Amino acid sequence: MITRRGFMKVLGGGLVSAVALGSYAFGIEPLARLRVARYALTPPGWSPGLKLRLVALADVHACEPWMSARRMASICERANDLGGDVTVLLGDYASGMNLVTRYVHSSEWSKALATLRAPLGVHAIMGNHDWWEDRTAQKSGGDTFGHRALAGVGIQVYGNRAVRLEKSGFPFWLAGLEDQLALLPGRKWKRAWMGGLDDLDGTLAQVTDEAPVILLAHEPDIFPKVPSRVALTLSGHTHGGQVRFAGHSPVVPSRFGDRYAYGHIVEGDRNLIVSGGLGCSIAPIRFGVPPEIVVVDLG
């Protein structure tokens, strides 16, 4: 039978553990950790001889103290050192939280991202928060402040567009979708439901030869519709659930639950890689899924 002293020891130990875990989840993993997640694959139909390294950054969510412009610049410096042929940005540059000390303006976070370098360029898509936090874009459907900020520092922004690139004489296509959750519902916007601005068929119709296609799509939920013609789909949005235990995330912002929460997913002959992202959304917490830069070696 447990004594009162024994009970107090157990209770005290539990409280200490809870405080330690909370401190780690709120103060260490979101703020102090950064890892490089590496993947290597040769998708079906990939051009023999084409060796391509992609460096991907997702879900920056610029705000202080969690993701300051200075921290973003440091992450970009690390990304530049990874030797990518192409660097891609997978959306959600705007903050997705109210628990901040200061919102970082688009002129600041775009300046930090402008330090990214890659031989075949830096290419970006938008995320849902980039649309949700722009009231003018919600009303008109035009470009967001994110579109304008990135274009203003020389970063190519894709909204249902495909571009043909080439490395060492081998062509490939980079295609980027507009966001799938861009338009909020509500009386204010005269919309009864959330709407997407993505056009998968129209984007892939711009591909005019048999060279492999890499698709950028902020939300991974599009993946079941992606044809095998696409060699690789790259997504963010989920943050790996932000809390992940034993390879499982209890809460994932996806209608597919944990199916597309994180990592390399293969379905049939189709490949999807979902980044755990860099910042936080809703709450400044990460546990078991630290901020990461993704490196993908193809071929």
C-alpha positions as CSV (number, residue, x, y, z in Angstrom):
1,M,0.0,0.0,0.0
2,I,1.4,3.4,-1.0
3,T,2.3,5.7,1.8
4,R,1.5,9.4,1.9
5,R,5.2,10.2,1.5
6,G,5.4,7.8,-1.5
7,F,2.3,9.4,-3.0
8,M,3.8,12.8,-2.7
9,K,7.0,11.7,-4.3
10,V,5.1,10.2,-7.3
11,L,2.9,13.3,-7.6
12,G,6.0,15.6,-7.4
13,G,7.8,13.6,-10.0
14,G,4.9,13.7,-12.3
15,L,4.6,17.5,-11.9
16,V,8.3,17.9,-12.6
17,S,8.1,15.8,-15.7
18,A,5.0,17.7,-16.9
19,V,6.8,21.0,-16.4
20,A,9.9,19.7,-18.2
21,L,7.9,18.3,-21.1
22,G,6.0,21.6,-21.4
23,S,9.2,23.7,-21.3
24,Y,10.7,21.5,-24.0
25,A,7.5,21.6,-26.2
26,F,7.0,25.4,-25.8
27,G,10.6,26.7,-25.4
28,I,13.1,24.4,-26.9
29,E,11.8,22.4,-29.8
30,P,10.0,25.3,-31.6
31,L,12.7,27.9,-30.9
32,A,16.1,26.2,-30.6
33,R,16.0,23.1,-32.7
34,L,16.6,22.7,-36.5
35,R,17.1,19.5,-38.3
36,V,17.7,18.5,-41.9
37,A,15.3,15.7,-43.1
38,R,16.9,13.9,-46.1
39,Y,15.1,11.7,-48.7
40,A,16.6,9.9,-51.7
41,L,14.4,8.3,-54.4
42,T,14.2,7.6,-58.1
43,P,10.5,7.9,-59.0
44,P,9.0,5.8,-61.8
45,G,9.7,7.4,-65.2
46,W,12.5,9.5,-63.9
47,S,15.0,10.5,-66.6
48,P,18.1,8.2,-66.4
49,G,21.1,10.4,-65.7
50,L,19.2,13.3,-64.2
51,K,20.6,13.9,-60.7
52,L,18.6,16.7,-58.9
53,R,18.8,18.0,-55.3
54,L,15.8,19.9,-54.0
55,V,15.9,22.0,-50.8
56,A,12.5,22.7,-49.4
57,L,11.3,25.1,-46.7
58,A,7.7,25.1,-45.5
59,D,5.4,26.9,-43.1
60,V,7.7,29.7,-41.9
61,H,4.9,31.5,-40.0
62,A,6.9,34.7,-39.4
63,C,6.2,36.2,-35.9
64,E,8.2,37.0,-32.8
65,P,9.5,35.5,-30.7
66,W,8.9,32.2,-32.5
67,M,10.2,33.0,-36.0
68,S,11.9,36.4,-36.2
69,A,13.5,37.7,-39.4
70,R,16.9,37.1,-37.9
71,R,16.1,33.4,-37.3
72,M,14.7,33.1,-40.8
73,A,17.9,34.5,-42.2
74,S,19.9,32.0,-40.2
75,I,17.7,29.1,-41.5
76,C,18.2,30.4,-45.0
77,E,22.0,30.4,-44.5
78,R,21.8,26.8,-43.4
79,A,19.6,25.9,-46.5
80,N,22.1,27.5,-48.8
81,D,24.9,25.3,-47.4
82,L,23.0,22.1,-48.4
83,G,23.9,22.3,-52.1
84,G,20.5,22.3,-53.6
85,D,20.1,22.7,-57.4
86,V,16.6,24.1,-56.7
87,T,15.2,25.7,-53.6
88,V,11.4,25.7,-53.1
89,L,9.2,27.5,-50.6
90,L,5.9,25.6,-49.8
91,G,3.8,28.4,-48.4
92,D,2.5,29.9,-45.1
93,Y,4.9,32.8,-44.6
94,A,2.3,34.8,-42.6
95,S,1.8,34.1,-38.9
96,G,-1.0,31.7,-38.0
97,M,-1.1,32.6,-34.3
98,N,-2.3,35.3,-31.9
99,L,0.2,34.2,-29.2
100,V,3.0,36.5,-30.5
101,T,4.9,39.5,-29.2
102,R,5.1,41.0,-32.7
103,Y,4.0,40.2,-36.2
104,V,6.8,40.2,-38.7
105,H,5.8,42.3,-41.8
106,S,6.0,40.8,-45.2
107,S,8.7,43.3,-46.2
108,E,10.9,41.8,-43.4
109,W,10.3,38.1,-44.0
110,S,10.6,38.4,-47.8
111,K,13.9,40.2,-47.3
112,A,15.1,37.3,-45.2
113,L,14.0,34.7,-47.7
114,A,15.7,36.7,-50.5
115,T,19.0,35.5,-49.1
116,L,18.2,32.0,-50.4
117,R,20.4,30.9,-53.3
118,A,20.3,28.0,-55.8
119,P,21.7,27.5,-59.3
120,L,18.3,26.9,-60.8
121,G,16.5,29.5,-58.7
122,V,14.2,29.9,-55.7
123,H,10.5,29.1,-56.4
124,A,7.5,29.6,-54.2
125,I,3.8,28.9,-53.7
126,M,1.3,30.4,-51.3
127,G,-0.3,28.7,-48.3
128,N,-3.8,29.1,-46.7
129,H,-2.6,31.5,-44.0
130,D,-1.1,33.8,-46.7
131,W,-4.6,34.1,-48.1
132,W,-6.5,34.1,-44.8
133,E,-4.6,37.0,-43.3
134,D,-5.1,39.2,-46.4
135,R,-8.6,40.8,-46.2
136,T,-8.2,42.5,-49.6
137,A,-7.3,39.2,-51.3
138,Q,-10.2,37.5,-49.6
139,K,-12.6,40.0,-51.1
140,S,-11.1,40.3,-54.6
141,G,-9.3,37.0,-55.1
142,G,-6.3,38.9,-56.4
143,D,-2.7,38.5,-55.4
144,T,-2.0,38.4,-51.7
145,F,0.7,40.6,-49.9
146,G,2.7,37.4,-49.9
147,H,2.7,37.1,-53.7
148,R,3.8,40.7,-54.0
149,A,6.4,40.5,-51.3
150,L,8.2,37.5,-52.8
151,A,8.0,38.7,-56.4
152,G,9.4,42.0,-55.1
153,V,12.6,40.4,-53.9
154,G,13.0,38.3,-57.1
155,I,11.5,35.0,-56.0
156,Q,9.3,33.3,-58.6
157,V,5.8,32.7,-57.3
158,Y,3.6,29.9,-58.8
159,G,-0.2,30.1,-58.9
160,N,-1.3,27.2,-61.1
161,R,1.8,27.5,-63.3
162,A,4.3,25.1,-64.7
163,V,7.8,26.0,-65.8
164,R,10.4,23.9,-67.7
165,L,13.9,23.9,-66.2
166,E,17.0,22.0,-67.2
167,K,20.1,20.6,-65.4
168,S,23.1,19.3,-67.3
169,G,21.0,19.0,-70.5
170,F,18.2,17.1,-68.8
171,P,14.8,18.9,-68.7
172,F,12.2,18.7,-65.9
173,W,9.1,20.6,-65.0
174,L,8.4,22.5,-61.8
175,A,4.6,23.1,-61.3
176,G,3.0,25.0,-58.4
177,L,-0.6,25.1,-57.4
178,E,-2.5,28.0,-55.9
179,D,-3.8,27.2,-52.4
180,Q,-6.6,24.6,-51.9
181,L,-8.1,26.5,-48.9
182,A,-7.5,30.0,-50.0
183,L,-11.0,31.6,-49.6
184,L,-12.7,31.7,-46.2
185,P,-16.4,31.1,-45.8
186,G,-18.7,33.6,-44.2
187,R,-21.3,36.3,-44.7
188,K,-18.6,39.0,-44.9
189,W,-17.2,37.4,-48.0
190,K,-20.6,36.2,-49.3
191,R,-19.4,32.6,-49.4
192,A,-21.2,29.7,-47.8
193,W,-18.1,27.5,-47.7
194,M,-14.4,27.5,-48.0
195,G,-13.0,27.6,-51.5
196,G,-9.8,26.7,-53.2
197,L,-8.1,28.4,-56.1
198,D,-6.0,25.4,-57.2
199,D,-6.3,24.1,-60.7
200,L,-4.4,20.8,-61.0
201,D,-5.6,19.9,-64.5
202,G,-4.9,23.3,-65.9
203,T,-1.5,23.4,-64.3
204,L,-0.5,20.0,-65.7
205,A,-1.9,20.9,-69.1
206,Q,1.0,23.4,-69.4
207,V,3.5,20.5,-69.4
208,T,4.3,20.0,-73.1
209,D,6.7,17.0,-73.2
210,E,7.6,13.8,-71.3
211,A,10.2,15.3,-68.9
212,P,9.5,14.5,-65.2
213,V,7.2,16.8,-63.2
214,I,7.7,18.0,-59.6
215,L,4.5,19.4,-58.1
216,L,4.4,22.0,-55.3
217,A,1.1,21.9,-53.4
218,H,0.8,23.5,-49.9
219,E,-1.8,21.1,-48.6
220,P,-1.1,17.4,-49.2
221,D,-4.8,16.6,-49.5
222,I,-4.6,17.0,-53.3
223,F,-2.4,13.9,-53.5
224,P,-5.2,11.3,-54.3
225,K,-6.0,13.4,-57.4
226,V,-2.4,13.7,-58.6
227,P,-1.7,11.5,-61.6
228,S,1.3,9.2,-61.9
229,R,2.6,11.5,-64.6
230,V,3.9,13.6,-61.6
231,A,7.2,12.2,-60.4
232,L,7.0,13.9,-56.9
233,T,4.6,16.0,-55.0
234,L,6.0,18.3,-52.2
235,S,3.8,19.7,-49.5
236,G,3.8,21.3,-46.1
237,H,0.8,22.6,-44.2
238,T,0.5,19.9,-41.6
239,H,3.6,20.7,-39.5
240,G,3.7,16.9,-38.9
241,G,0.8,17.5,-36.6
242,Q,3.2,19.7,-34.4
243,V,2.9,17.0,-31.8
244,R,4.0,13.5,-32.8
245,F,4.3,10.3,-30.7
246,A,5.8,7.0,-32.1
247,G,5.2,8.1,-35.7
248,H,1.6,9.2,-35.1
249,S,0.1,12.7,-34.9
250,P,-3.2,12.8,-32.9
251,V,-4.3,16.1,-34.5
252,V,-3.6,16.8,-38.2
253,P,-5.2,19.6,-40.3
254,S,-6.2,17.2,-43.1
255,R,-9.4,15.5,-44.0
256,F,-7.3,12.3,-44.3
257,G,-6.1,12.4,-40.7
258,D,-2.6,11.0,-40.2
259,R,-2.4,9.6,-43.7
260,Y,-0.5,12.5,-45.1
261,A,0.8,14.1,-41.9
262,Y,4.5,13.7,-42.4
263,G,7.4,12.2,-44.4
264,H,7.6,10.1,-47.5
265,I,4.3,8.6,-48.6
266,V,4.1,6.1,-51.5
267,E,0.8,5.2,-53.0
268,G,1.0,2.9,-56.0
269,D,3.6,4.5,-58.3
270,R,3.2,8.0,-56.9
271,N,5.4,9.8,-54.4
272,L,4.6,12.5,-51.8
273,I,6.9,14.1,-49.3
274,V,5.4,16.2,-46.6
275,S,7.6,18.6,-44.7
276,G,7.3,19.1,-40.9
277,G,7.8,22.8,-41.6
278,L,9.6,25.4,-39.6
279,G,7.1,27.5,-37.6
280,C,4.0,27.0,-35.6
281,S,0.3,27.5,-36.2
282,I,-2.6,28.1,-33.7
283,A,-0.3,27.4,-30.7
284,P,3.5,27.8,-30.3
285,I,4.1,24.1,-29.5
286,R,6.1,21.3,-31.1
287,F,6.9,17.9,-29.7
288,G,8.5,15.1,-31.6
289,V,8.5,17.0,-34.9
290,P,11.2,19.7,-34.7
291,P,11.5,22.5,-37.3
292,E,13.2,21.1,-40.4
293,I,14.7,21.8,-43.8
294,V,13.9,19.1,-46.3
295,V,16.5,17.8,-48.8
296,V,15.4,15.5,-51.6
297,D,17.9,13.8,-53.9
298,L,16.2,12.5,-57.1
299,G,17.8,10.1,-59.5
